[in-house]
């Protein structure tokens, strides 16, 4: 079984579709293994299939050209951000330092198997791999690593009253559309959390891409406070998780990050970390997930065996431990003119009530 330490042979991938222009260099770096010909970036479905010949086509699912899935059939390879993505938002145009390359599905779509689900259902988790996963999880918690940031959380005492965090999500994100079930947006998630936890102190944290003005899912604070006691901003996810007892999530990665920190996790959708015996699942079960996993096994599959990582200093493939070391050493992405322009665009979108994509 391959992982980020293995040398990937991507020579069968001839074409990449739906890749934003500002991340194409990074995608080419990730898919460079075994390649003797350049990776072609083509966004027209018919032209991409013709150029790929009998080869595979990599695609960013949310930007898939119309008709490509039908034309390419079983030759599609789906690419997405990894779970320790970068320091800085993708919506602010920070290229990813981790991706997943899935040849059977994609981890957030429960309607079909994905490579991650297959790993979690079937992998042989050796003692060596589990020891590595345990150390990795400890490092993530100690250093305050989350998908978009690295910040050591301050030590805070938890209030006497049970405190629950509800993280907002991008409402038209594919993970919500595919795995959100019957939940209708962030306000509905808050309502369901309140019904499940009538006596709890509930915190609502808007999604950073939504708050930045880039994506859909805004809930006015007055509306959120119909169900939440506080709307929190300006506090990192690791810091918030350090002062709550549990989380209610739809498909948010916050649920996985909460599991790492020993919190109880209630899931209203069908994310990749649900259905393995570690969460309280309110959505219908996924019949393919028959195994009961330990947290360390979930970490091994999710953070070691499934994603790929890139060292931001050498721009070479690396294991996850190296990426975390770079964060600990203080590595930060450069603040380019493009990122400054994107942030300005977000502020304008918030000011005029529009959302950019």
Secondary structure, DSSP 8 states (H G I E B T S, - for coil): ---TTS----TTEEEEES--GGGHHHHHHHT-TT-SS--EE--SHHHHHHHHTTSEEEEEGGG--TTHHHHHGGGEEEEEE-SS--SS-GGGT---SEEEEESS--TT-TTS--HHHHHHHH----HHHHHHHHHHHHHHHHHTB-SS-B---------SS-EEEEE---TT-HHHHHH-TT--HHHHHHHHHHHH-TTSEEEEE--HHHHTTSSS----HHHHTTT-SEE--SS-HHHHHTT-SEEEESS-THHHHHHHTT-EEEESS--TTSSSSSSEE-S---TT------HHHHHIIIIIISEEEE-TTT-SEE-HHHHHHHHHTT------HHHHHHHHHHHHHHHHT----
